[in-house]
Amino acid sequence: LRMHATNLGSTPPFTYLVQESYDVMALVHECREAGYPCYFTMDAGPNVKILVEKKNKQQIIDKLLTQFDNNQIIDSDIIATGIEIIE
């Protein structure tokens, strides 16, 4: 989020974020407060990516569907295996 903060502090200020970006970030905070460990990350654009354990994925998707259309949600279904040391 530092890049986005820098953009807002520039002259003139600008942002790539849209209201929905902020709404998703707030929803992730609500989910964490409800006990679902999930986090968000972003690239340079307005798209928010949510990182969540598979066992909690459907609850997060259900929460997203209360505020967003199904066509706004992309389930990448990428399963990470954890840290791997390559020598």
C-alpha positions as CSV (number, residue, x, y, z in Angstrom):
1,L,0.0,0.0,0.0
2,R,3.0,2.3,0.2
3,M,2.9,3.0,-3.5
4,H,-0.8,4.0,-3.3
5,A,0.0,6.3,-0.3
6,T,2.9,7.9,-2.3
7,N,0.5,8.5,-5.2
8,L,-2.0,10.2,-2.9
9,G,0.9,12.4,-1.5
10,S,2.1,13.5,-4.9
11,T,1.4,16.8,-6.6
12,P,-1.2,16.5,-8.0
13,P,-2.4,13.5,-6.0
14,F,-3.8,10.5,-7.9
15,T,-5.0,7.0,-7.2
16,Y,-5.6,3.8,-9.1
17,L,-7.9,2.6,-6.4
18,V,-11.7,2.8,-6.7
19,Q,-14.4,2.7,-4.0
20,E,-14.7,-1.1,-4.4
21,S,-11.0,-1.5,-3.6
22,Y,-11.6,0.2,-0.2
23,D,-14.8,-1.9,0.3
24,V,-12.9,-5.2,-0.2
25,M,-10.2,-4.1,2.2
26,A,-12.8,-3.2,4.8
27,L,-14.5,-6.6,4.3
28,V,-11.2,-8.4,4.8
29,H,-10.8,-6.6,8.2
30,E,-14.4,-7.6,9.1
31,C,-13.7,-11.2,8.3
32,R,-10.5,-11.2,10.4
33,E,-12.5,-9.7,13.3
34,A,-15.0,-12.5,12.9
35,G,-12.2,-15.0,13.3
36,Y,-11.4,-15.9,9.7
37,P,-7.6,-15.5,9.1
38,C,-7.5,-13.7,5.7
39,Y,-5.3,-10.9,4.3
40,F,-5.3,-8.8,1.2
41,T,-2.6,-7.7,-1.2
42,M,-2.6,-5.4,-4.3
43,D,-0.7,-4.7,-7.4
44,A,-0.5,-1.2,-9.0
45,G,-4.1,-1.3,-10.1
46,P,-7.4,-1.3,-8.2
47,N,-7.7,-5.1,-7.9
48,V,-7.6,-6.6,-4.4
49,K,-6.3,-10.1,-3.9
50,I,-7.5,-12.0,-0.8
51,L,-5.2,-14.6,0.7
52,V,-7.2,-17.2,2.7
53,E,-6.8,-20.8,3.9
54,K,-8.8,-23.3,1.8
55,K,-10.9,-24.3,4.8
56,N,-12.2,-20.7,5.1
57,K,-12.4,-19.8,1.4
58,Q,-16.2,-20.4,1.0
59,Q,-17.0,-18.2,4.0
60,I,-15.0,-15.4,2.6
61,I,-16.6,-15.8,-0.8
62,D,-20.1,-15.8,0.8
63,K,-19.2,-12.6,2.6
64,L,-18.0,-11.0,-0.7
65,L,-21.2,-12.0,-2.4
66,T,-23.2,-9.9,0.1
67,Q,-21.5,-6.8,-1.4
68,F,-20.3,-7.7,-4.8
69,D,-21.7,-9.4,-7.9
70,N,-20.5,-12.9,-8.7
71,N,-18.8,-11.6,-11.9
72,Q,-16.6,-9.3,-9.8
73,I,-15.1,-12.3,-7.8
74,I,-12.4,-14.5,-9.4
75,D,-11.5,-17.6,-7.5
76,S,-8.0,-18.5,-8.6
77,D,-8.0,-21.6,-6.5
78,I,-4.2,-21.5,-6.2
79,I,-3.0,-23.7,-3.3
80,A,0.4,-22.9,-1.9
81,T,2.6,-25.5,-0.4
82,G,4.6,-23.3,1.9
83,I,8.1,-22.0,1.9
84,E,10.7,-24.0,-0.1
85,I,14.4,-23.5,0.1
86,I,16.1,-23.8,-3.3
87,E,19.9,-24.3,-3.2
